[in-house]
Amino acid sequence: MSKALYIHWPFCLAKCPYCDFNSHVRANTDAAAWQAALLADMRHEASVAGGEPLDSVFFGGGTPSLMPPALVAALLDEAERLWGFSDGIEITLEANPSSVEAAKFAALADAGVNRVSLGVQSLRDEALRFLGRLHGADEARMALETAQAHFCRVSVDFIYARPGQTLETWREELTEALALGTGHISLYQLTIEPGTRFATDVRTGALDPLDDDSAADLFALTREMTEAAGLPAYEISNHARPGEESRHNLTYWRYADYAGIGPGAHGRRGGAATVRHRKPENYLKAVHERRHGIAEERTLGVSEQLSEALLMGLRLGEGVDLAALASRFGVTAESLIDADKLALHQRLGLAWRQGQRVGVTPAGMPLLDALLGDLVPADLVAG
């Protein structure tokens, strides 16, 4: 049963040119209407996926730090009433470093948020302008100081492998980022996602992405520096001091159940996948008519679940326990991995195996997509 809850707030002040998340710019939002809708959606989910107390709650977006703190408090109070909270629950909210949002941090902490993920993205004003961010580097540093004063755990996000970025400039910026003192840092390579403004810029020749070899060199440097700083990679893009890993994201990567509410939110429960309506107006209409925002709910076949579990789990430094996965789904461990391809990639230093646990090495992580295509049997991927 669900032990994690994801709440999606779809609104942003502006759409970033690299973003393909379900985010929308609206002049006004009716907080009372959204509170009523999200509470109703949450109650529906709890009625079919109740059970154990929640280990984590995650407010994602969009820009959840635009939410009124009173709305955050109401949602957390209801979640605790419906599910209960485990001791030491992790309650994360994504935030942008604008001064308006940073001023809310004290109220958000009072509402129950105990971990913030701050979208710094860069400590260079020129890069922030390129990325379409509304804050500057100094504002980001001040917001981080405020966050660290109010929350016991703070994570920061950065985007690297930007056009023209060199090993020297990234080493300098990452050194500054690691000196910020957070226990968790997410370092994402810039990828050109379909449907984004950057995708249009690449198509028209206005943007020339960094080449793959240079990006791989930056990835290797990132691994080396974070390891030396005591924040090793526990997932391809996520680094943490031991014990400060994102419990919520580990729920996804370890393929455990989670409830997802809000526009466009995905969920997994009892072998079924749920997807909420993406467009905010359609979501509100659905909740008004049916008391939930589900647009699609379908049962996943065993092969599809196994494929998802492997594709997610192999992103982790800890890899995947084939015996545990086989026992969970009633299959043989041998059917989960292409043994010949695994042996080949082991010889190449790209994959590893320790007993029944398999994974991708740091050298293999830049090639993860290709490796997944090789290691996960085709019949599982095909479902």
Backbone torsions as a table, in degrees:
resi	resn	phi	psi	omega
1	MET	NA	161.9	-174.3
2	SER	-62.3	132.4	173.2
3	LYS	-122.2	4.4	178.8
4	ALA	-136.8	145.2	-179.6
5	LEU	-127.3	127.2	175.8
6	TYR	-110.0	131.8	178.9
7	ILE	-122.7	121.2	-176.1
8	HIS	-100.3	124.8	172.3
9	TRP	-108.8	112.2	-164.9
10	PRO	-86.9	1.2	-168.9
11	PHE	-98.1	142.8	176.2
12	CYS	-134.6	160.8	174.2
13	LEU	-76.3	-27.3	177.9
14	ALA	-156.5	156.2	178.8
15	LYS	-92.5	119.3	179.3
16	CYS	-71.1	145.8	-174.0
17	PRO	-69.4	-15.6	179.9
18	TYR	-99.0	-6.7	-166.7
19	CYS	-87.7	129.1	173.1
20	ASP	-116.8	16.3	177.0
21	PHE	-73.6	166.8	178.9
22	ASN	-79.3	83.3	-179.2
23	SER	-127.7	147.2	-173.9
24	HIS	-140.3	143.1	175.6
25	VAL	-99.9	122.5	178.7
26	ARG	-132.0	140.3	-178.9
27	ALA	-64.8	-37.7	-177.9
28	ASN	-141.5	149.3	172.6
29	THR	-130.2	141.8	179.9
30	ASP	-92.0	99.4	-174.9
31	ALA	-60.3	-37.9	-178.9
32	ALA	-65.5	-41.8	179.4
33	ALA	-65.1	-39.8	-180.0
34	TRP	-70.4	-35.5	176.8
35	GLN	-63.8	-45.1	179.9
36	ALA	-62.0	-42.3	-177.4
37	ALA	-68.6	-46.7	-178.2
38	LEU	-66.1	-37.1	176.6
39	LEU	-64.8	-42.3	178.8
40	ALA	-63.8	-43.3	179.7
41	ASP	-62.9	-40.6	178.8
42	MET	-64.1	-43.0	-179.6
43	ARG	-63.5	-39.5	177.3
44	HIS	-61.4	-46.2	-177.2
45	GLU	-63.2	-41.3	179.2
46	ALA	-65.5	-30.0	-178.8
47	SER	-69.3	-25.7	-179.8
48	VAL	-110.0	-11.3	-178.0
49	ALA	-138.0	42.7	176.5
50	GLY	-76.6	-165.2	176.9
51	GLY	125.6	-122.9	-173.3
52	GLU	-67.6	153.8	175.5
53	PRO	-60.9	152.5	-179.9
54	LEU	-73.4	138.0	172.4
55	ASP	-92.4	-24.4	-178.3
56	SER	-153.1	149.1	170.0
57	VAL	-129.0	136.9	-177.4
58	PHE	-132.8	121.5	173.3
59	PHE	-95.3	111.2	-179.1
60	GLY	-118.9	176.6	-176.8
61	GLY	-163.1	-158.5	20.2
62	GLY	55.8	-163.3	-180.0
63	THR	-129.9	88.5	-176.2
64	PRO	-63.6	-22.3	179.0
65	SER	-70.8	-5.7	170.8
66	LEU	-80.6	-11.8	179.9
67	MET	-67.2	141.5	171.9
68	PRO	-61.4	133.2	179.2
69	PRO	-55.1	-31.5	178.5
70	ALA	-64.0	-33.7	177.6
71	LEU	-69.5	-42.7	177.0
72	VAL	-58.8	-44.9	-179.2
73	ALA	-62.2	-42.2	-179.2
74	ALA	-63.9	-40.7	-179.8
75	LEU	-67.4	-40.9	179.2
76	LEU	-68.4	-39.0	177.7
77	ASP	-61.1	-41.5	-178.9
78	GLU	-71.3	-39.2	177.9
79	ALA	-61.0	-41.2	178.9
80	GLU	-66.7	-38.1	178.3
81	ARG	-65.6	-40.4	-175.2
82	LEU	-76.0	-43.1	-174.4
83	TRP	-110.1	-33.1	-166.0
84	GLY	85.7	154.3	178.7
85	PHE	-112.7	135.4	174.2
86	SER	-72.4	160.2	176.2
87	ASP	-61.1	134.7	178.2
88	GLY	72.3	26.4	-179.4
89	ILE	-54.8	142.9	176.2
90	GLU	-95.7	120.9	179.4
91	ILE	-122.7	105.5	-172.8
92	THR	-106.7	142.4	172.9
93	LEU	-133.1	129.8	175.7
94	GLU	-76.9	139.0	-176.9
95	ALA	-139.8	151.8	171.0
96	ASN	-103.6	152.1	-170.5
97	PRO	-83.0	20.1	177.9
98	SER	-68.5	150.7	-175.8
99	SER	-63.7	-33.3	179.6
100	VAL	-61.0	-44.7	-178.7
101	GLU	-74.2	-37.3	-179.5
102	ALA	-61.9	-31.5	179.7
103	ALA	-64.7	-18.1	179.9
104	LYS	-85.5	-7.3	-169.4
105	PHE	-59.4	-39.8	-179.5
106	ALA	-62.2	-43.5	-179.6
107	ALA	-67.9	-36.1	178.4
108	LEU	-67.7	-38.1	176.3
109	ALA	-64.3	-40.7	177.5
110	ASP	-63.6	-30.6	179.4
111	ALA	-71.9	-17.4	178.2
112	GLY	124.2	-7.7	178.0
113	VAL	-66.7	131.1	179.3
114	ASN	-123.7	2.6	177.8
115	ARG	-146.4	132.6	178.5
116	VAL	-120.2	138.4	173.2
117	SER	-109.0	109.7	-170.2
118	LEU	-99.2	121.9	-177.4
119	GLY	-81.9	71.0	-179.9
120	VAL	-67.9	-50.5	176.2
121	GLN	73.3	-36.7	175.3
122	SER	-164.3	157.1	172.7
123	LEU	-107.5	21.7	179.1
124	ARG	-123.0	122.6	-176.5
125	ASP	-59.9	-38.3	179.7
126	GLU	-62.3	-42.3	178.9
127	ALA	-66.9	-38.7	179.1
128	LEU	-63.6	-39.3	176.3
129	ARG	-64.2	-42.9	177.8
130	PHE	-59.2	-39.2	-178.5
131	LEU	-81.0	-1.0	177.0
132	GLY	75.6	20.8	-178.5
133	ARG	-79.3	150.9	-176.8
134	LEU	-94.5	-4.3	180.0
135	HIS	-109.7	162.5	173.2
136	GLY	-104.2	173.4	-176.5
137	ALA	-64.7	-42.0	179.3
138	ASP	-64.1	-39.2	178.3
139	GLU	-62.8	-38.4	178.7
140	ALA	-63.8	-43.3	179.5
141	ARG	-62.6	-41.1	179.5
142	MET	-66.9	-40.3	178.6
143	ALA	-63.3	-38.2	179.4
144	LEU	-65.3	-42.2	177.4
145	GLU	-59.7	-42.2	178.8
146	THR	-63.9	-44.0	179.9
147	ALA	-61.7	-43.3	-178.4
148	GLN	-67.0	-23.3	177.7
149	ALA	-77.9	-22.2	-173.0
150	HIS	-110.3	-22.5	-174.2
151	PHE	-121.5	140.2	-178.0
152	CYS	-73.7	-21.5	178.1
153	ARG	-133.9	132.1	-179.8
154	VAL	-133.4	134.1	173.5
155	SER	-116.4	149.5	174.9
156	VAL	-124.1	145.1	177.5
157	ASP	-107.1	140.4	173.3
158	PHE	-134.5	151.2	174.2
159	ILE	-116.9	125.4	179.0
160	TYR	-127.6	-170.4	-172.2
161	ALA	60.1	41.4	176.7
162	ARG	-80.3	158.3	179.9
163	PRO	-54.0	129.5	177.3
164	GLY	82.1	-3.2	-177.9
165	GLN	-71.2	136.2	-178.9
166	THR	-112.1	168.4	176.3
167	LEU	-59.2	-38.9	-177.2
168	GLU	-67.3	-45.6	-177.7
169	THR	-70.1	-35.0	178.7
170	TRP	-72.9	-37.1	177.3
171	ARG	-59.0	-42.9	-179.1
172	GLU	-65.6	-45.4	-177.9
173	GLU	-69.8	-41.5	-179.7
174	LEU	-67.2	-34.5	174.9
175	THR	-58.7	-43.4	177.3
176	GLU	-65.7	-40.4	-178.6
177	ALA	-63.5	-43.1	-179.2
178	LEU	-69.3	-25.8	178.8
179	ALA	-76.3	-8.1	179.6
180	LEU	-67.8	-20.3	171.2
181	GLY	88.6	14.9	177.9
182	THR	-80.7	153.9	179.9
183	GLY	-87.6	-3.8	-179.0
184	HIS	-146.4	137.2	178.2
185	ILE	-142.5	130.8	177.8
186	SER	-106.2	124.0	-174.6
187	LEU	-122.4	103.5	-173.7
188	TYR	-105.5	131.1	171.5
189	GLN	-72.6	139.1	178.1
190	LEU	-63.7	121.0	175.9
191	THR	-118.6	145.9	-178.8
192	ILE	-93.2	105.4	-176.2
193	GLU	-92.8	140.0	178.4
194	PRO	-56.9	142.3	176.0
195	GLY	86.1	-2.6	179.0
196	THR	-93.7	165.7	178.0
197	ARG	-64.5	-36.1	177.7
198	PHE	-62.0	-35.4	177.5
199	ALA	-62.4	-40.1	176.3
200	THR	-64.7	-41.6	-179.3
201	ASP	-63.6	-38.5	177.4
202	VAL	-65.6	-42.6	-178.8
203	ARG	-63.1	-35.6	-177.9
204	THR	-89.8	-3.1	-180.0
205	GLY	85.4	6.9	-179.9
206	ALA	-79.8	-15.4	-178.6
207	LEU	-135.9	130.3	179.0
208	ASP	-115.6	102.1	-176.3
209	PRO	-63.1	157.6	175.7
210	LEU	-63.1	141.5	-178.3
211	ASP	-72.7	159.6	-173.4
212	ASP	-62.3	-39.5	-178.5
213	ASP	-64.4	-42.8	178.9
214	SER	-65.5	-40.5	178.5
215	ALA	-62.9	-38.9	178.6
216	ALA	-64.9	-38.2	177.2
217	ASP	-64.2	-40.3	178.3
218	LEU	-66.1	-37.5	177.6
219	PHE	-62.1	-44.9	-179.7
220	ALA	-63.2	-41.5	178.0
221	LEU	-63.4	-39.9	179.5
222	THR	-60.8	-46.6	178.6
223	ARG	-60.5	-44.1	-177.8
224	GLU	-63.0	-44.6	-175.2
225	MET	-73.9	-40.0	-179.9
226	THR	-68.8	-37.7	176.7
227	GLU	-60.9	-45.7	-178.7
228	ALA	-65.6	-28.3	-178.8
229	ALA	-84.8	-1.4	179.4
230	GLY	85.2	16.4	175.9
231	LEU	-123.1	70.7	-176.8
232	PRO	-66.2	157.6	177.4
233	ALA	-72.2	125.8	172.2
234	TYR	-107.0	-9.5	174.5
235	GLU	-146.6	165.1	-170.3
236	ILE	-53.5	-35.1	-177.0
237	SER	-119.5	4.8	-172.6
238	ASN	-122.2	135.6	-172.2
239	HIS	-132.5	139.7	-176.7
240	ALA	-154.8	152.9	165.1
241	ARG	-63.5	144.0	177.6
242	PRO	-52.1	127.9	-178.1
243	GLY	95.3	-10.9	179.9
244	GLU	-109.9	17.0	174.6
245	GLU	-61.1	151.9	177.1
246	SER	-71.3	109.0	-179.7
247	ARG	-64.0	-34.9	-178.4
248	HIS	-66.0	-48.3	-179.8
249	ASN	-66.2	-31.3	175.2
250	LEU	-63.7	-28.1	174.5
251	THR	-58.0	-44.5	178.5
252	TYR	-65.9	-51.6	-171.3
253	TRP	-68.6	-26.6	175.9
254	ARG	-92.2	5.7	173.8
255	TYR	58.9	47.8	171.5
256	ALA	-95.0	164.6	179.6
257	ASP	-71.3	149.7	173.6
258	TYR	-153.1	147.7	175.6
259	ALA	-93.3	139.7	178.1
260	GLY	-128.3	121.2	177.8
261	ILE	-124.8	163.0	-177.1
262	GLY	98.8	164.6	-175.5
263	PRO	-56.8	125.1	176.3
264	GLY	77.0	0.1	-176.3
265	ALA	-68.3	139.9	174.7
266	HIS	-100.8	154.4	175.8
267	GLY	-147.1	160.7	174.7
268	ARG	-133.9	127.7	176.9
269	ARG	-153.1	122.9	175.1
270	GLY	55.6	38.1	178.9
271	GLY	81.8	10.7	177.7
272	ALA	-118.2	148.0	176.2
273	ALA	-107.9	136.6	176.0
274	THR	-120.1	144.7	175.0
275	VAL	-136.2	128.4	177.1
276	ARG	-85.7	158.8	174.7
277	HIS	-56.5	136.0	-175.2
278	ARG	-79.3	-48.2	-175.0
279	LYS	-71.6	129.3	-176.7
280	PRO	-52.7	-43.1	-178.1
281	GLU	-66.0	-38.0	178.1
282	ASN	-68.6	-35.8	177.9
283	TYR	-63.7	-48.6	-179.4
284	LEU	-60.7	-40.4	-180.0
285	LYS	-64.3	-43.1	-179.3
286	ALA	-63.7	-43.6	179.9
287	VAL	-64.9	-39.6	178.6
288	HIS	-61.1	-39.0	-175.5
289	GLU	-84.2	-34.2	-170.7
290	ARG	-124.5	-2.3	-178.7
291	ARG	69.4	16.7	169.8
292	HIS	-156.5	163.2	-176.2
293	GLY	-106.1	18.8	-175.4
294	ILE	-71.0	126.1	174.6
295	ALA	-96.3	-30.8	-178.4
296	GLU	-148.0	136.1	174.6
297	GLU	-140.8	121.7	-176.8
298	ARG	-143.6	149.6	177.4
299	THR	-79.8	133.0	179.3
300	LEU	-93.1	134.1	174.1
301	GLY	-68.3	161.7	-179.0
302	VAL	-59.3	-42.6	-179.0
303	SER	-61.5	-41.3	-179.9
304	GLU	-66.9	-40.0	177.7
305	GLN	-64.6	-42.5	179.0
306	LEU	-63.6	-41.7	178.3
307	SER	-61.0	-46.7	178.8
308	GLU	-61.4	-43.9	-178.5
309	ALA	-61.5	-40.8	179.5
310	LEU	-71.3	-44.1	-178.9
311	LEU	-63.4	-34.4	178.2
312	MET	-79.1	-46.2	-173.7
313	GLY	-67.5	-30.8	-179.1
314	LEU	-74.4	-6.8	171.5
315	ARG	-73.1	-20.6	-173.7
316	LEU	-85.2	145.8	174.4
317	GLY	-61.2	-31.9	-180.0
318	GLU	-75.2	-12.4	179.9
319	GLY	70.1	-154.7	-174.4
320	VAL	-127.3	136.5	175.3
321	ASP	-89.3	102.2	-175.5
322	LEU	-63.7	-38.4	-178.6
323	ALA	-64.9	-42.5	179.6
324	ALA	-65.7	-41.0	-179.8
325	LEU	-67.2	-41.2	179.0
326	ALA	-63.1	-41.7	179.0
327	SER	-65.3	-39.5	-178.8
328	ARG	-63.1	-38.2	-174.1
329	PHE	-107.8	3.4	175.3
330	GLY	69.5	39.1	177.5
331	VAL	-126.9	179.6	176.8
332	THR	-92.1	146.5	178.9
333	ALA	-61.5	-33.3	-177.9
334	GLU	-64.3	-24.8	-177.2
335	SER	-80.1	-5.8	-171.2
336	LEU	-93.0	-19.9	-176.5
337	ILE	-136.8	139.5	174.1
338	ASP	-73.3	103.7	-172.0
339	ALA	-61.8	-38.7	-179.2
340	ASP	-66.7	-43.4	179.3
341	LYS	-67.3	-37.3	178.0
342	LEU	-62.2	-45.0	179.4
343	ALA	-61.8	-40.5	178.3
344	LEU	-60.4	-48.6	-176.5
345	HIS	-72.1	-25.3	171.7
346	GLN	-64.8	-44.3	179.3
347	ARG	-62.8	-32.0	179.9
348	LEU	-83.1	-4.2	180.0
349	GLY	78.6	20.0	-176.3
350	LEU	-103.2	-16.5	-178.8
351	ALA	-141.2	162.8	179.5
352	TRP	-138.9	159.9	174.2
353	ARG	-142.6	130.7	174.4
354	GLN	-130.7	100.1	-174.9
355	GLY	63.9	-121.9	-179.6
356	GLN	-94.4	4.1	180.0
357	ARG	-102.0	131.9	179.4
358	VAL	-126.9	155.3	-179.8
359	GLY	-163.4	-179.1	179.7
360	VAL	-107.5	135.6	-179.7
361	THR	-76.3	164.9	174.1
362	PRO	-54.9	-36.9	178.5
363	ALA	-66.4	-28.8	-179.3
364	GLY	-84.9	-19.5	-174.6
365	MET	-58.8	-38.6	177.0
366	PRO	-62.7	-18.1	-179.3
367	LEU	-107.1	23.1	-169.2
368	LEU	-55.8	-47.1	-176.4
369	ASP	-58.4	-44.1	179.5
370	ALA	-66.7	-39.7	179.7
371	LEU	-65.0	-41.2	178.2
372	LEU	-60.1	-39.7	177.7
373	GLY	-62.9	-29.5	178.8
374	ASP	-83.8	-43.6	-170.3
375	LEU	-79.0	-36.3	-177.8
376	VAL	-84.5	121.0	-176.8
377	PRO	-55.1	142.2	-175.7
378	ALA	-59.5	-33.1	-178.4
379	ASP	-68.8	-27.3	175.5
380	LEU	-72.9	-45.5	-179.6
381	VAL	-62.1	-38.9	-179.7
382	ALA	-72.0	-19.1	179.4
383	GLY	77.2	NA	NA
